[in-house]
Amino acid sequence: MSALPQIIPPPTMTVDEFLDWSGDGSAAKHQLVDGEIRAMAPASIRHGRIQANIARLIGNHLGDGPCQIVVEPGIVPRVRSDANLRVPDLGVTCESDELAQQTLLNPILLIEILSPSNQSETRANIWSYASIPTLREILLVHSTRLAAEVLQRQNDDSWPADAQVLGPGDTISLVSIDFRCSLPDFYRGTRLTAPRAS
């Protein structure tokens, strides 16, 4: 039995070409970084549980209002927007989806879950997201310990030099969507919140 041929993409692409691209024949997800296609490794089960918990909690909070949470949206930063399409874990927008567009327009909140294997790429994405004028907050949630980092755009439209760092006893407060919850709520169903045997 012969293997399926792998489709080799061109060395560089624009966002429009990337959105029209049928993939490389694998089941891998990809994002476009400075015109180069980069494969994204499958998430761990813990990463997926954290992502599902956050989506559920924020989705329930937003209800049927004008703002909605989207899983793994395509995001086009304003920096080199013709050659970059990033894929955060979650995004919130208050824009209608009637146009059935392939990218999330005008996000107000983007959420990334940090895994040991992708920290440098994820942190690079964060600063490209900061170029989006409508974005008010960026949340990074760690997947190996109860910790999160929140970046909130300031009143003068600048971003702080350092994120607010949260730990196990802290409450997450996302001003952009008027949302609050205990940080451990994001980790339900993971070993990070399982009771320890005495």
C-alpha positions as CSV (number, residue, x, y, z in Angstrom):
1,M,0.0,0.0,0.0
2,S,1.5,3.3,-1.0
3,A,1.5,6.4,1.2
4,L,-0.6,9.4,0.3
5,P,1.5,12.0,-1.5
6,Q,2.4,15.0,0.7
7,I,1.5,18.3,-0.8
8,I,4.4,20.7,-0.5
9,P,3.4,24.4,-0.1
10,P,5.3,27.2,-1.7
11,P,8.2,28.6,0.4
12,T,6.2,31.7,1.3
13,M,2.5,32.7,1.1
14,T,0.2,35.6,1.6
15,V,-2.7,35.4,4.0
16,D,-5.1,35.1,1.0
17,E,-3.1,32.2,-0.4
18,F,-2.9,30.6,3.0
19,L,-6.7,30.8,3.4
20,D,-7.1,29.2,-0.1
21,W,-4.5,26.5,0.6
22,S,-6.0,23.0,1.0
23,G,-3.3,21.8,3.4
24,D,-0.3,19.6,3.2
25,G,-2.2,16.3,3.2
26,S,-1.7,15.7,6.9
27,A,-4.2,16.3,9.6
28,A,-1.9,19.0,11.2
29,K,-3.1,22.5,11.9
30,H,-1.0,25.4,10.6
31,Q,-0.5,29.1,11.0
32,L,1.2,31.6,8.9
33,V,4.2,33.5,10.4
34,D,5.9,36.1,8.3
35,G,4.8,34.3,5.1
36,E,6.0,30.9,6.3
37,I,3.6,28.0,7.0
38,R,4.2,26.5,10.5
39,A,2.7,23.3,11.7
40,M,1.1,23.3,15.1
41,A,1.6,20.2,17.2
42,P,-1.6,18.6,18.6
43,A,-2.4,19.9,22.1
44,S,-2.1,17.7,25.2
45,I,-5.3,16.3,26.9
46,R,-4.7,18.7,29.8
47,H,-4.3,21.7,27.4
48,G,-7.6,20.6,25.7
49,R,-9.4,20.4,29.1
50,I,-8.2,23.8,30.1
51,Q,-9.3,25.2,26.8
52,A,-12.7,23.6,27.1
53,N,-13.2,24.8,30.6
54,I,-12.3,28.4,29.6
55,A,-14.6,28.3,26.6
56,R,-17.5,27.0,28.7
57,L,-17.1,29.5,31.5
58,I,-16.7,32.5,29.3
59,G,-19.4,31.2,26.8
60,N,-21.9,30.8,29.7
61,H,-21.0,34.3,31.0
62,L,-21.5,35.9,27.6
63,G,-24.8,34.0,27.0
64,D,-26.7,35.2,24.0
65,G,-25.3,38.7,24.1
66,P,-23.5,40.5,21.2
67,C,-20.1,39.1,22.2
68,Q,-19.2,35.5,21.6
69,I,-16.2,33.2,22.2
70,V,-14.6,31.4,19.3
71,V,-12.3,28.3,19.5
72,E,-9.1,28.5,17.5
73,P,-10.0,31.5,15.4
74,G,-7.7,32.8,12.6
75,I,-6.3,36.1,13.7
76,V,-4.6,38.6,11.3
77,P,-2.3,41.0,13.3
78,R,-1.8,44.5,11.9
79,V,2.0,43.9,11.7
80,R,2.7,42.5,8.2
81,S,-0.9,41.7,7.9
82,D,-0.5,40.3,4.4
83,A,1.9,37.6,5.6
84,N,0.6,36.6,9.1
85,L,-2.3,34.6,10.3
86,R,-2.0,33.3,13.8
87,V,-4.3,30.8,15.6
88,P,-4.8,31.5,19.4
89,D,-6.6,28.9,21.5
90,L,-9.7,31.2,22.1
91,G,-10.9,34.6,21.0
92,V,-13.8,36.9,21.9
93,T,-15.4,39.3,19.4
94,C,-18.6,41.4,19.4
95,E,-18.8,41.4,15.6
96,S,-21.4,39.5,13.7
97,D,-20.4,36.3,11.9
98,E,-22.9,36.7,9.1
99,L,-20.2,37.1,6.4
100,A,-18.9,33.6,7.3
101,Q,-15.4,35.1,7.2
102,Q,-12.4,32.8,7.8
103,T,-10.7,35.1,10.3
104,L,-12.0,36.7,13.5
105,L,-12.5,40.4,12.9
106,N,-11.9,42.9,15.6
107,P,-11.3,40.6,18.6
108,I,-11.4,42.2,22.1
109,L,-9.9,39.3,24.0
110,L,-7.4,36.6,22.9
111,I,-6.5,33.6,25.1
112,E,-3.5,31.4,24.7
113,I,-2.7,28.3,26.7
114,L,1.1,27.9,27.3
115,S,2.5,24.4,26.8
116,P,6.2,23.6,27.4
117,S,6.7,22.7,23.7
118,N,5.4,26.0,22.3
119,Q,6.2,28.8,24.8
120,S,8.5,30.8,22.5
121,E,6.1,30.7,19.5
122,T,3.1,31.6,21.8
123,R,4.9,34.5,23.3
124,A,5.9,35.8,19.9
125,N,2.2,35.6,18.9
126,I,1.2,37.7,21.9
127,W,3.2,40.7,20.7
128,S,1.8,40.4,17.2
129,Y,-1.7,40.3,18.7
130,A,-1.0,43.6,20.6
131,S,-0.9,45.4,17.2
132,I,-4.7,44.8,16.7
133,P,-6.5,48.1,17.6
134,T,-9.7,46.6,19.0
135,L,-7.9,44.1,21.3
136,R,-8.3,45.1,25.0
137,E,-6.8,42.1,26.8
138,I,-4.6,39.1,26.3
139,L,-4.7,36.1,28.7
140,L,-2.0,33.4,28.9
141,V,-2.9,30.4,30.9
142,H,-0.2,27.9,31.9
143,S,-0.9,24.2,31.3
144,T,1.7,22.8,33.7
145,R,0.9,24.8,36.9
146,L,-1.9,27.0,38.2
147,A,-0.8,30.3,36.8
148,A,-1.9,32.9,34.3
149,E,-0.7,36.2,32.9
150,V,-3.0,39.0,32.0
151,L,-2.1,42.0,29.7
152,Q,-4.6,44.8,29.7
153,R,-4.4,47.7,27.2
154,Q,-4.1,51.0,29.1
155,N,-6.3,54.1,28.8
156,D,-3.7,55.7,26.5
157,D,-3.9,52.6,24.2
158,S,-0.4,51.4,25.3
159,W,0.3,47.9,26.6
160,P,2.1,47.4,30.0
161,A,5.7,46.3,30.0
162,D,4.9,43.4,32.2
163,A,1.8,41.1,32.6
164,Q,-0.2,40.8,35.8
165,V,0.8,37.3,37.1
166,L,-1.8,35.3,38.9
167,G,-1.5,32.1,41.0
168,P,-3.6,29.4,42.6
169,G,-5.4,31.7,45.1
170,D,-6.1,34.5,42.7
171,T,-9.2,35.6,40.8
172,I,-9.0,36.3,37.1
173,S,-10.7,39.5,36.1
174,L,-11.2,40.2,32.4
175,V,-12.4,43.8,32.1
176,S,-13.1,43.6,28.4
177,I,-16.0,41.2,29.0
178,D,-16.8,42.0,32.7
179,F,-15.8,38.4,33.7
180,R,-14.4,37.1,37.0
181,C,-13.7,33.6,38.2
182,S,-11.2,31.8,40.4
183,L,-8.1,30.7,38.5
184,P,-8.5,27.0,39.6
185,D,-11.9,26.9,37.8
186,F,-9.9,26.9,34.5
187,Y,-8.2,23.7,35.6
188,R,-11.2,21.5,36.6
189,G,-10.8,17.9,35.7
190,T,-7.0,18.1,35.6
191,R,-4.5,16.7,38.0
192,L,-3.5,20.2,38.9
193,T,-6.7,20.6,40.9
194,A,-7.0,17.0,42.1
195,P,-7.0,16.6,45.9
196,R,-3.6,15.3,47.1
197,A,-3.6,12.1,49.1
198,S,-2.4,12.5,52.7
